[in-house]
Amino acid sequence: MTRIDGKIVWITGASSGIGEELAYQLAAKNCKLILSARRREVLEKVRDNCSNKKNIHVLPLDITEFDKMNNKVEKAIQLVGKIDILINNAGISQRSLIAETDFSVYQKMIDVDYLGTVALTKAILPYFMQQKSGHFVTVSSLMGKFSSPYRSGYCGAKHALHGFFDALRMEHEKDNIDVTMICPGFVNTNIAKSALTGDGSSQGKNDNATVNGISTTRLSHKMIRAIEKKSYETYIGGKETKGVYVKRFFPKLLHRLVLKSEVR
């Protein structure tokens, strides 16, 4: 197991939720961090709340501005010299029936949850190849392993991440580049509140499953352990994690269980 203490880590989606808590826990492990999200002022507040904040750098980034990724990577390298780990955490969710969802919502889900991550990953890949080391940590979801009603766009984008990063792991094992997929279940964040509805507007409220999910503190602790172990894939949450195995061996049973739960 490789200790993460003192590593240089770039976190996207670092302004709130999972990304924010990761920043606090990694700062406490004396990691040098780059924090990215769209809003500089919020990132600066996260930085100011970190221990050892002289090692924390802020680099605003809009994950959908694909053509700016090469420039952002260059700026990141200039800030810290090298990067050991990229944590692809930026993303949004969705809550709407397929028949009631504008196609533009699907386009946004793919742009934010899939193509933005792919664009940043491709931009930093040559650096990882040149230094003969690097670790991609991508926050997917249990919805990247099986699906649920009201999340068709979210599930599609998360499933796509697994296909891409499984291929990347195979192609670049020879370059000493690692890939870890993190698949959380329900986590107590505002992801449901900001989820897109059928017309592209935010849902504006949380749901019981999300509110009763595991804390970002517990999730981040387990994430860090998975990163240190260089796990290929890890499932974190409550009983919902069992859905991965039920889907593999009893797909019709999972179908019935998910419909019975009526989780929105």
N, C-alpha and C positions, 0 to 999 in steps of 0.2 A: 504494500500500500504506500502510495506517495502522499506525504503530508502537503496540505495546501498552504500552510503557514509561510508567509513571505512571498507568495507567488504574485505575479502581475496579472490582474483579472479585469476584463472589460465586461460590464453588465449593461445590456439594453433593457428598456422598460424599468429603469431604476428609480423612477420618481414616486412610486407607490407600491403597495401590495408586496408580492414576492420579491421583486427586485430591490425594493427599499430595505426589507428585512435582511436580504442577502448582503447588502452593503454593510449593514451594522455588524453582522456576524463575521464577515470576512475582514472588516477593518479591525475587529477585536483580535483577529489572528495575524495582525501585522501585514496584511496583504496591501500591495499598492493597487489602487483601483481607478478605473475610468468609469464614470457614471454617465449614461446616455438616456435621453428621452427628448421629447420636443421642447419642454419648458425649462429654460435655464434657471429661472428663479426658484422653482420647486426642487431641482437638482441641487442647487446651492444650499437649500435648507436641509436636505438629506445629508449632504457633505458636512454641514456644520454640526449635525447631530451624531456624526461618526467619531469614534475614538481615533486618535492619531491622524487627524484630518489633514495634516501636511502631506500625507501620502495619497490623498483623494483628489482626483481631477475630474472636472466637469466638461463634457463634450456634447453639446446639444445635437440631436440627430432625429430626423423624421424618417422612419423606416420605409416610407413609400417613395422617397426621393432616390430612386435607384441609381440615377446617373451621378449622384454625389458620393457614392459609397467609397470609390477609390480615394477621393480626396479626404474623406473622414478617416479612413485607415491610415493615410499618410500623416494626418494630424495626430492621431492616436500614437503612432510610433514616435513622432517628434516629442510628444509629452512624456513618454515613459521609457523610450529606448527599444523595448521589445514587449511582446504580449505572450503570456503563457497559456491563458485560458480565455476564450470568448464564451460568455453566457448569453445565448439568444433567448431573451425573455419577453421582448415586446410582443404585444398581441391584444386582440379584442375578441369578444364573444358575440353570440347571436341568440335571439329567442323569437322565433316566428315559424309558422307553418310554411312548407314549401309553396303551396298554392297561393299564399298571401305575401310572398316575398318578392320584391322587385329584383330584377337581375343585377341592378347596380349594387345591391347589398352583397351579392356573391362576388362581384368583382372586387369590392373593398375588402372582403374577408380574405380573398386570395392575395391581394396586394399586401395587406398588413401581416397576416398570419403565415403566409408561405413565401411569396416572391421577395418581400423585404428581407427576410431571414436568408434566403438563398443569395440575394445580391450582396449582402454584407459578408456572408461566408465566402463567396467567390472572391471578393475583394481582398480579404485577409489571407486566403489560402496560399498565394505565392510566398508570402512572408513565412508562414508556417513551414512550407516546403524548403525554403532557403535555410531556415535555422534548424531544420531537421527535428522539429518538435512543435507541439501545439495540441490543444485540447478544445474541441467544440462541444459545448454543453447546451443542448436545446430543450427548452421547456415546451413539451408537447402537452398531452392530456390523456386521461383514460379514453377520451373521445377520439383519440388518434388510433385506438385499438378496437373499439366498438362504438356503435352509434346510439343516438337517443332522439326522440321527437323534439322539434323546435330548434334543433342545432345543426341542420343539414349543411349550411355553409361552413360553420366552425368545424364540424367533423370532417368535412371534405378537405379543408386546409390542413388540419392536423394529421390526417391520414397521409397526405402528400409529403409532409415533413419526414415521416418515417421512410418512405421510399427513397427520397433524396439522400438522407443521411446514412442509411444502410449502404447505399452505393458508394458514398464518399468514404466511409470506413474501409470498405474493401479496396478501393482504388489507392488509398493513401496510408495504409498500414505500413507499407515499405518506407514511408517517409517519417515514421514514428509519430504519426498524427492520430490522436484518439477521438472517439465520438461517444458521448453519453446522452441518451434520450431520457428525460425526466417526464414521467406521466402522472401528474397529480389527479386525484379525484376532487371531491368538494373541498375548497379552501375558503376560509373566512376572509374574503377580500371584497372589493366593490366591483368585481368583474361582471356579475349579473346586473348590477345597477347601471353600468355603462354599456351593456350588451345592445347590439343593434336589433331593432324590430323590423317588420316587413317593409316599412317605408324608409328605413335608414336612420330613423330617430332613435335616441337612447331609450331603453326600457324605463329608466328612472327609478327603479326600486329593486331591492334585493329579494331573494327568495329564501325559504326556510332551509333548503338543503345547503345553500351556500353559507348562510349565517351559522348553521350548525356544523359546518365543515371544520377540518383541522386548522389550527392556527398557522400563520405564516412563520412563526418562530419554530414550531415543530417541523414544518415542511422544509424550511431552509436548513435546519440541522441535518435532516435526513438527506437532503440534496448534497450537502457538503461531504457527507460520508460516501455517497455514491460517486462523487467526483474523485475523491481520494482513492477509492477502489478501482477507478476507471471502468465502472460498470457499463455494459453496453446499453442496458435499458432497466429502469427501475419504476415500480408502481408505488405511489405514496397516497395514503388516504385511509378511509375506513373500510367497511364491508364492500363498498363499491369496487374495490380493487379485484375482488374475486370474479368480477364480470369478465376480465381478460381470459381467465381459465375456462369459465363456463362457455364463452364464445368459441374457444378453440375446440372443445370436446362436445358441447351440447348447444349448438347455435339456436335451435328452435326453443329450447328452454330459456335461454337468455332473452330471446324475442318476447316471450310471454312475461318474463319477470320485469323487463323494462317497461312494457306497456302497463303492467299492473301497478308499477310504482307511480306512474303519471308525474314524473319529475319535470318541472319547467324551469 
